[in-house]
Amino acid sequence: MKRWIGAVKPYTPMVILVIGLLVIQAFCDLTLPDYTSRIIDTGIQSYGEEHVLPEKITAKEFEAAKSFMNEDEQKLWEGAYGGAGDVYELKVTDQDQLNSLDTTLAMPLILDSQFSSVSEESLTQMLDQMSKDDPAMAGKVTPESLGITEYPADLRPVLGVMMESGQMPADTLDQMKAQMNDKIDAMGGDNIKKSMGTVFAKNMDELAGVDVNAKQQAYLWKTGGVMILIAAIMAAAMILTSLFASQVGAKVGRDMRGGIYAKVMGFSNAEIEKFSTASLITRTTNDIQQIQLTTTLALRMMFYSPIMAIGGVIRVAGTGAGMGWVIITAILAIVVIIVFLFLLVMPKFKAVQRLVDNMNRVTREIITGLPVIRAFGTEKREEKRFAEASMNLYKVQLFINRAISFMMPAFMFIMFGVSALIVWVGAHRIDAGAMRVGQMTAFITYTMQIIMSFIMLTVMAVMVPRAAVAANRIDEVMKTDSSIKNKEGAEKITEPIGNVAFKNVGFMYPGADAPVLENITFTAKAGQTTAIIGSTGCGKSTVVQLIPRLYEVTSGSIELDGKDIRDLDMKDLRGIIGYVPQKRILFSGDIRSNIAYGNETATDEEIKEAAVIAQADDFIEAKELGYNSPISEGGTNVSGGQNQRLSIARALAKHPKIFVFDDSFSALDLRTDRRLRAALKKSVGDSTVIIVAQRVSTIIDADCIIVMENGKIVGNGTHKELLETCKTYREIAESQMTAEELYGKGGA
């Protein structure tokens, strides 16, 4: 995880920018439901009336409304309007002041609206209540005594007369306000007050000649326009967030790939064998891809989800819907599912990465070993091995996918179930007058946003641990130091001669039980050819791999011109060595690029000269494109002998001081072998040539031949000397050549 955080750290400014854009996006996302609620409650149900104070009011209604106001309320009422004649106009434009007036004058105006149009049933209930409150008035106040003959009746003039005549106590109005206020508070509080008050405003505007329909249309267009603007800002924020998050993810992936590639390039063979090639490929590709994807999604979702969840909870509390228990129930259900899935799935993620490694290993072995598989007719066996590796991965991934596929339907069930529950509960509250339709719509939207936030966090909670496993696997590689590295203050190689001396060298492979080389001592001199021969597995290739420090000696030392190679700059050391490995490797490209691989500045003449010495010019020029002929990956479109000659030409084009040929002539016929060695002897001049070979004919003219057996040197000398002094060499030679070839016509 530290490796992951460290990879993101260089892009902190961009991450901060992404978080800022997410805040803007979340703010817009959380604002839209509120505007939807306004369109429903204010734009549709209240005909576009935003406040309880009408835009215009007739003088008659203006005076009538005062009947329900105390002195302070009357002052506010009169101060809010201006003009003369039959119609007064609202002169207050400040929204905060209007909201304050809504709160203060809502009850008087609601009472005015209620008493302006009273049904016969409501009037009867009102008179009965008055009789109960004051038994002395029982039977004295009737509709007839009030002069009411038509319904709905306007009780405001009657109320004024009753209060002036003393038939109604002075504090009755305050009691009516308090009772109405308690009733509305029980239904839904300020929202219901405002809803009832806007009915009054709409009726007054209509009486004063205001085009209510036009006013409603204007409000809907204004609110809808604001919603479109908010949606456009949110869309822009989403696009920019995706862009920057993708850039951060891509850059993190690029940096990790570059870092792990540079690290692996510095590994010795020991570290590569420790991890295995298949695993290193998986870590460099699949694991980093997993981290890159998770980084991108984390920036878009991991930060966004908490913002939305917290903002949604705050907004839900602001709706006053009183259904917070529904959200708590939904969140608890989601948490139960998450915990269940985590306990079930998380242990499988580490297994997946190991199985991907194994799958890559088997696939790589089968593809690279296809000729052998076909030659031995073991296709069915390899198919079975591949099927087994594939099935193991398939079973684990299927288990994970099935478990995760259960997650989304479960979450959708919770979401739709919660929506249905909100509608059911909300419908009853709307019917009781405790909630408005827009409130319920906003509540549903906010609830869905909160639930979706938890779902996004769950998705990330599934991805992050898997990415963390991948990051840990990469961290293992990055924390592994090469066992072979430059010594601090390593000496630069300026004018090399090329004398290579092995002094009591011993070597043991990591994890091996016994050394493969013991007490190896010899000197390969500049201007001479030193050959190494011996039976298979005796350690010949290991000896020459120690020279360019592909492995580090376990004991003893190797010296170049009298200096321990561990004290020399490794890049300089390898720069003066032309190494042709036992395993022939060509790179995709063309013949020219492969020969010039070790010397990018090589001219056409140098490339051709190297090909001529390596006896490769004949088959190259026979091709239609010559040196521009394509080479496929691994050199599969050329024969083994051609591959070997191109590998030798590659070493020659480098013009090294030391040539190391590790069994590099085995695929050549004897005639080509002889011509190549003759050309090589003329061209290398004073360079040091070290040849590992199985054929005596290849090394018969060498200045010094080292004979090895079981990791030790058992002979050292020329061909003739070894025939006389070394039994092992003599046995090898006699098994490959006739007595006449070895000893002349006279035999041994």
N, C-alpha and C positions, 0 to 999 in steps of 0.2 A: 504493500500500500504506500509506503514511503517513496518507493521508486515512482509510482504513479503520480503522487502529489508533487514530487520533485520535477517530473516531466511537464506538469501543467504550470509550475511556478514561473517560468520565464514569460508566460503569456498572461500574467496577472492583470495588466491593464485591459487586455481584451476581455478577460473574464469579468472584471468589474463593469465594463461596458455592457456585456451580456446581461449581468444582473440588473443594471439600470434599465435596460430595455424590457426585461421581464417584469420589473415593477410597473413600468408604463403599460405593458400589455395586461397585467393583472388588474391594474386600476381601471382600464377600459372595460375589461371583461366583467368586472364586478359592478361597473356603473350601468351597463346596458340593461340588466333586469330592473333597475330602479326606474329607468325611462320607460320600459315596457309597462311597469305598474302605473306610471303617470298617464300613459296613453289610455290605458283601460279605465282607471279610476277617475282621472281628471278629464281627459280628452273625450272619452265616450260617455261614461256614466254621469259626469258633472258638466257635460256640454262645454268643456274648455274653460270653466270657471276655476281659477287657481286659488281665489280667496273668498272669504265669506262676505266681504264688502263688495257690493255691485259696482260696476263701472259707472253706471248712471242710475238715478232713482228719482221718482216723481216727488214733488214737494209734499203731497198728501202722505205718501208712504214714508217719507223721511220723518215727518212729524209723528206719524203713528208708531214708528219704531222706538221713539223716545219713551213711550208708555212703559216699556219694560226695562228702562235703564235708570240707574241711580245718577246722582249729580256728576260724579267723576266720569262715568261712562258716557253721559250726554256731552260733556266737554270734548272727549275724544272723538265722538261721533260727529259733532258739529265741526271740529277742527279738520276732519278728514275730507270734507266736501267743500266745494266752492261754487259760486254762480248764483244767479237769481232767476226768478220766474217759476215755471212749472217743473223744471228738471234741474237736479243738482248733479255735478260731475265729481268723481273721485280725483283729488289733486295729489294724493300721496303716491309716490312712485318707488320709493326705497323699499326693497324686498324685505329687509329685516324689520322695518317699521310696519309694513303690511302684515307680516307674520305675527308681530306683537299685537296688532289690532285684532287679528283673527282670534288669538287666544282670549283677549279681554272681552270682545264684543260678540263672540260666538253665541253665548247663552241667551242674551237679550234678543238677538236676531232670530235664533231658533224659536224662542217663545213667540215672537212676533209672527213668524211663519206659521207656527202651530195654531195660534189664536185667530189668524186671518182666514182660516178655512177649517172649521170644526164640524165633524159629522154629528148627526143626532145622537148616536150611541155614545160618542166621546163626551158630548155636552151633558148627557144624563149621568154618566160616570163622574164627571167633574162636580156636578151639583150635589150628588150623593156624598162625595168625599167632603165637600164643604159643610154639609149638614152634620156629618160625623165629627168633623173638627170643631164645629160650633153649633150645638143642639138648638140654640136660640133661633138659628136661621132656618131650621127645618120647616119646610112647607111655605116659607115666605118668598124664597127665590125660585121661580120656575121659568121655563122658556117663555111662557106667555107673559109673565111679569116683566121679562127682559125685552119683550117686543120682538121675539124671534119667531118667524113663521116659515122661513125657507132655509134649506140646507144644501150644501155646507154653508155654515153661518160665519160671519165676521164678528168675533166677540170683542175686538179691540175697542170700539166705541162704548160698548156696554161696560167693559172693564174699567174704562176711564170714568164713566158716570158713577159706577159703584164705589170707586175709590174716593171720588170727590164728595159723594153723599155720605160716606162713612159706612156704607153697607159692607164694604170689604176692608178689614184692618190694614194699616199701613205696612205691616211687616209681611203681609201675605205674599207680595211679589217676591221678596227675598226667599220665602219658604218655597215658592214655586220654582225659583231658580235652583235652589239647593236640591229639591227633589228631582228635577229634570237632570241636573248635573250628576247626581248619584246614579240615576238610571242609565245615563249614557256611559258613565265610567264603568258600570257593570257590563255594558255591551261591548265596549272597545276603546273608550277614552277619547283622546284628542282626534284620532282619525275619524271616528264616527261623528264627533262634533263638527269637524271640518266638512265632512260629507253632507251632513244635514244643513250646515250653513251655506254651502255652495248652491243648494237647491233654492234657498232664499235669494241669493245673488242672481241666479239665473232668472227667477220669476220677476225680480225687480228690473233687471236689464230689459227683459221682454216688455214690461209695462212702460218703460221709459223710451221704447222705440229702438233699442239696440238690436242689430241683426245677430241673433244668437247663433244661428247656423254658420254665418261667416266667421264669427268669433271662434267657434268650435273648429272649423276647418283651418283657421290660422294657427290655432294652438297645435293641432295635429301635424301640420306641415313644419312648424317650428321645432317641435319635439322630435319628429321623424328626421328632420335635417341634422339635428344635433346627434341623433343615434347613428346616422350615416357617417358623420364626421368622426365620431368616436370609433366606429367600426373600421374606418379607413386608417386611423392612427394605429389601432390595434393590429390591423393587417400589416402595416408597414413595420411595426415593432416585431411582429412574428417573423416576417421575411428577414429583417436584419439580424434578429436573434439566431435564426437558422443558419444564416450566412456566416456569422462570426463564430457560432458554436461549431459549425462544420470545419471552419478554418483552424480553430484551436485543436479539434480532434485530429484533423489531417496532419497538422504540424507536430502534434505529440507523437502520432504514429511514425511520421518521417524521422523525427529525432531518435525515437526508440530503435527504429530499424537501422538508422545510421550508427547509433551507439553500439548495438549488439553486433552489427556487421564488423565494425572496427575492432570490437573486443575479440570476436571469433577469429578475425584475421591475425590477431596477435597470439592466438593459442598455439601451443605446440601440439604434436600428434597425441600426446598423453591426455590433454584436456578435451580434444575432439572425441577421442575414444571414450572418455569418461561420460560425456553427455550422449554420444552417438550422433551420427549425421542426421538420422531421421528426426530425432528430438530437436536438434538445433534448427532444422528446417521448419518444424512445427512452431517452435518458439518465435522464429523470425517472421513467420507468415500468420498462421492462425491465431496465436496468442496476441500478437500486436494488433491484428485486425479486431479482435474482441475488445481490446483496450480502447482502440480508436473509436469504435462504435459506441461503447459505453461512455466515453468522455463526451462525445457529441450529445448523446441523449441525456447524460447527467446534467450538462449545462442548460439544456432546454427544459428538463423535467424536475430534476432534483431540487433546484432552487425555486422553480415556478410553483410546484405543488404546495410547499409550506405557505408561500405568500397567498395563494388562492384559498387554502384551508383556513388560515387565520382571518383573511379578509372576508371570506364567506361567513364565518361564525359571527364576526362583528356586524356584517350586514343583516344576517338573520335576526340577531338581537334587535337591530334597528327597525325591523318590520313590525315588531309588536304582535306577531302572530300567535305567540304563546304555545308553539308546538316544538320547542327545543328537544323534548323527549324523543321525537321521531328521529332526529339527527343522531342523538346519542345511541339509540337502538341500532340504526344503520351502521354506525362506526364500530360498535361492539361486534356486530355480525361480521364485518370486514376483518377486524382484528383476529377473530376466531379462525377465519379461513386462512389468513396470512400465516398465523402461528402453525396451523396444521400443515400447510404446504411447506413451510421452512423446515420443519422437523422431518418431513418426508423426502424432500428433494435435495436439500443442500449437500448431504453427504455424497450425492451422486456426481456433483460437478467436478470434484477432483478426479474421480474415476474416469470421467469423459476425457479429460486432457491426457491421461495416461493411455487410454484406449486409442485416441487419435494418434499419439506417438507410435503405438504399435501398428496401427493401420498404415501409417506412412512408411514405417520400416518394412513391413511385408510387401507393400505395393512397390517400393523402390527395389527391393531384392528381386521381385518377380520380373519387373521391367528390365532391369540391368542384366539379369541372368536369363533372359528369354532364349538366347541361342542354346545355352546349356540345357534348359528345360525341354526345348524341342528335340535336341539331340538325344536326350535320354528318355524322351517320351513320358515325362512326369507331369504333363499338363493337368491331369485329373487330381493328382496329389496337391499341386500348387493351387488349383481352383478350390480344393477343399480347405487348404490353409488360409487362402484369402477369404473364403466364405466364413470361416470360423472367426477371423479377426473382424470381418465386417459385421457378423451377427452379434458378436460381443458388444461392439459399439452401438449397433442398431437397438439392442435390447435396453441398454442404459438410456440412450436418447429417447427411445419410445416411451420408457417409463417417465422420464422427465417431461416430455411433451404432453403425455396424457395427463399428468398431474397439473401442468400449467394450463392445458386446454380446459380443464375443469374450472380453473380460476375465473376466466372471463364470463362464461355463462352464469356462474354463481354471483359474480358482481352485477351482471345485467339483471339477474333475478332480484337482487337486493334493490337496485336502482328503480326498476319498474314497480316493485312491491312498495317501496317508499313513496313513489309518485302516486300510486293508487291510494295509499293510506293518507297522504296529505290531502288529496282531493276529497276523500270520504270525510275526514275530520273537518277539513276546511269548508265543505259544503254545509255541514251542520252549523258551523260558526257563522258562515255568511247568512244562513237562514235565520239565525238568532240575532243578526245584526252586529256581531262581535268582530267581523272581518269583512274586508272588501275584496272583490274579485281580483283586483290588481295585486293586492297584498299576497293573496294565495299564489298567484302566478309567479311573483318575485320570490316567494318562499320556496316554491318548487325548483326554480332555477338555481337559487343559492344552494339549496340542498344537493342538487345534482353536481354543482361545482365542487362542493366539499367532498362528496363521495368520489368524484372523478380524481380529485387531488390525492386521495388515499389510494385509489387504484393505480395512479401514476407512480406514487411512491412504492407501491407493491411491485410494479414492473421493474422499477429501478433496484428494489431490494433483491430481486431475483437475478438481475444482470450484474450488479456490483460485485457480489461475492465471486461470481464466475470470472469477472475481469480481475478481481483481486488475486485469484488463483493464478491467472495468466501473468499478472504483474510480478508475483512471487517467483514464478518460473523464470521470468526474464531477469529478475533480481539475482537469482542463483547464478546465471551466466555472467552478469555484470560484476558480481562480487568475487568471481573465480579469477584469480590472477594466474597468468601463464607461468608455468614452472621454468620457462626460458625467457629471460628478458635482459635488456641491456643493463650492464653494471653502471652504477652512478660514476660519471666521469670516464666512460668508456673511451678508449683510444681510437682515433680515426686511422684508417688505413690509407696511406699516401702513395707509397711506391712499393707495392707488393712484389716479391720474387716468386712466391708460390710453393715454397717447401712446406710440406705438411708432415708433422711428426706425431705419431701415437706413442704415448709413454705410459705403460702399465694401465691401459684403459680397461675398465670394467663397466658393465651396464646391466641393469635389471629393469624390466618393464614394470610399471606401477601395478601392484597387486600380485605380481608373480612370486612364485615360491623359490625360484633359483635364478641366478644371473644367466643371461644369454651370451655374454662376453666376459672373458677373464684374461687379464694380463696381456692385452693386445699391444704389442710394441713393434713399430716399423716406421720407416720414413719414405715418403713419396717425394722425390726431388723434382725440381723444375727442369724442364727439358727432357724428362724421362717419362716412360710409360710404366706405371705400376699396376699389376693385375692381381685380382683376388679370385680364387677358385676354391671350390669345396662342394661337398654334398649338399643337397637341399636341406634347409633348416639349420645350417651350421653357423649362421649369423653374418653372412657376407653383406646383405643389404643393410643390416643394422649398423655395420661399421661405417658405410659411406653416408648413411643418414645422420650420423653424428657430426660429420664435417660441417654442413651448413646449419648445425644446431637444430635440426628437426626434433631431436631428442637431446637431453643433456646427459653427459657421462655421469655414471654413478661413482666411479673412482678413477684415479689417474688423471691425465690431462691430454688434450690435443693442442699442438702448437702450430702456429702459422709464422714462418720465418722467425722462430725462436720465441714467439709470444703466445701465451695461452689465449685461445680463441674466446674464452669467457671474458677476457679483459678488453676485447676489441669491439668496436661498434658493429652491431649485428647487421645493420643495413649495408654497411661497407663490406662486411664479410660475405654476405650472400650476393652482393653486387659483383664480386670477382669470381664467383663460382657459376659454371654452366652445368646445371644438373639435369640429367635425363633419367627420370624415375623408371622403375621396373614396370609400373602400371602406366601404360601409354595414355596420355590425355591430350586431346585437341579441343579447341574451343570453337563454338559456332562463329561463323564469319567466312573468310576466304583463306586461300593458301598464303597469300601475302601477309595478312594480319597475323596468322599463326606463326610464321617464321620470324616476323618482326616483333613478336610478343615481348621479348626481353630487351628489345632495343627499338624503341618507337621512332628513333631518328634514322634508322637504317635506310640506306638508299637502295634503289632498285638493283644496282650493281652488287651491293653487299648481300642482298637477299638472294640474288641469283648465284653468287659465289658460294654461299652457304648451302644452297640446294645442290650445286654441282659436287661439292665435297661430300655431301651426304648421299650422293648417288640418287637424288630425287628429281633431277632436272628432266630425265627422260620421260617419266610418266606425267610430270607437270605440263611439259610442252606438248604432250600428246593430247591433252584436254583442249576442248574448243576455246575456253576462256583463259587458259594458261594459269598464271598466278592469281587471276581473279576468280578462279573456279571456287564455288561455294563449298564450305565444310560444314556439315551438319553437327548438331550437338553430340559431343563425345567422339566425333570423327567416325561415325558409323557408315558414312558413304565412301570410305576408302578402306583398302585392305590392311591387314595387320602389318605387313612389311612396309607399305606406303606410310602408314601411321607412324611407324618407328623411324623411318627416314626423315619425315617432317619434324619429329620431335628432336632428332639429332641436329637437323638444320637450324632449328630454333635456338639450341644451345650454341651452335657455331656463330650465328648472327650476332650474338651478344658480345663476342670477342672477350671471353673471360680469361682470367689468369690460371684458373684451375678447372679442368674438365672432369666431371664425374659421370660415368656411364654405368648405370645399374642394370646389368643384364639387358643392354640396349641393342644387342645384335642378334638376339635369339630368333627373331622372325625373318632374318635375312638368309638368303641362300648363300652357300659357301663362296660363290664367285663374287657376288655383290659385297659380301662381308670382307673379302680380301681386297677388293678395289677400294672400299670405303676406308679400311685401315691404312692402306697405302697413301691415299689422298689426305687422310687425317694427319699422318706422320709428316708429310711435307708442309702442311698449312699451319699446324699449331705452334711450330717454332719452339720457343723456350717455355711454353706453358706446361703445367703439370697435368698429366693424364692418368686418371685412375679408372680402371675398367673392372667391373664385376661380371664374370662370365661363367657359363656352364661348359662351353666347348673349349677344348684345349687349342683347337685350330685358331680361335679368335685371339688367344693371348700368347701364342707360341713365340712371337717375336718381342714380347715385352722385356723391358730392361730388368724388371724385378717382378717375380711372381710370389704372392703370399698364398700359402695353402692353409685352409682352415678346416677344423673338424671339432664338432661339439663346442663351438664358441671359443676355441683356442687356436693359436697359430702352431701348426705342426711342420711347416716348411717355409723356407724363404730363400729365393735365389733365382737363377735363370732357368730356362727350360731344360737345358742339358744338365745343369747342376742338380736339379730336383729329380730328374730321372735316376740319378745315381744315389742321391741322399735321402729322398723322401718316398716312403712306401705308398703313402696315401696318394700322392700325385701320380706316381707310376701306375697305380691301379686305375686311376681315373683316365690317364692317357691311354693305357693299353685297352681300356674298354671302348674307346672312341676311335682309335687309330690302329693301323696295322703295324707290325714290327718293322716292316720295311720303311714305313713313313716315319717311324720314331727313330730307328737306329741305322737306317741305310740298308743296302743290299745284304749286308752280313748278318743282320738281325741284332739281338740284344748283346 
